[in-house]
Amino acid sequence: LVDFWYYNRPQISEVRPDYGPDSGGNIVKLTGMNFRPLFNGNDTIPANMTYCDFQGVGKVNATIVSSTLAYCIAPPNPDINNKEKTFVEITLNDQ
């Protein structure tokens, strides 16, 4: 038998700062909940599967600090003519 784990979907309630340069590179702090849904002293979610997805711009590695705090480095925006906002999601399984 092989284990399969279900977990509560992570939710972001705040992104700070909520803006950055086209070149990216700024640290973005995410607060919310369920960032470490399986944490029991030995988290079973591998760090290399955890990402911040700046939709339409790019996906970058996330650093999970706690169940309510994560950081990531904003990716560059390849479309310098697109100054629209984008949505940020956190994924714990690269999906």
N, C-alpha and C positions, 0 to 999 in steps of 0.2 A: 504494500500500500504506500501511496505517496500523499503527503499532506497538501491541502489546498486551504488557503486562508482568505476569508472575507473580511473587509474592514470598512469603517465609515469613510465616506468620501471626504477628503480634506476641503476646507472652506477658507477662503481668504476674506478677511473683513477690512483690512487696511494695507495699503502699499505706500511706503515712504522712502524717498521722495516719489511723487507720482508723475515725475517728468525727468528728462535727461537729454544730453546732447546726442546729435545724430551719430556721433562716433561711438556711442555706448561707453561701457567701461565703468559706469558709476555703480556703487553698491546700493542694492534695493532691499529694504527690510519689509518682510511680509509678516503680518500678524493674522491670526485666525484660530482654527481648531482642527484637530485630527491630523496634524502633520506627522505624528508618530503613533498611529492608531494601534499598533501591535506591541508597543513598548512594554516590556515586563522585566526590565533589567538587561535584556539581550534582544534588541530589536531585530526582527527577522527580515526587514526590508533593506536590501542592499543600497548603499549610498550611490552607487553608480547607476541606479535606476530612477533617481529622484531629480526632477528638473523643474525649472520655471519655464513656462511656455508663453512667450510674448507673441500672441497669435498674429500671424501675418508677417512677423519680423524674424523670429527665431527661437530656438529652444536652447537653454543653457543649464549647466549643472546648478543644483540648489544645495545649500548647506542647511541641514535641519538642526536647529539648536535645541528645540523642545517641541512639545505637542502644539504649542501656540506661536512659535517663532522660527522663521527661516530667513536666510539671506541668499541673494544671487547677484551676479554681475550682469547688468543690462547689456544685451547684444547691440551691435551697431545696426542702424536702420539703413538698409541698402538703397531705399528709395528716398533720396533727399528731397523729392518733390512732395512726398506724403508726410504731412505734418499732423495727420489725424491721430487721435488717441487709439491705443490698442488695448486689448484685454489681456490680463495676466492670469494664468492658471498655474497650479502646482500639481505635478503628477508624481505619484510614488511608484509607478510601474512602467514609465516611459511610454505611456499610451495617451 
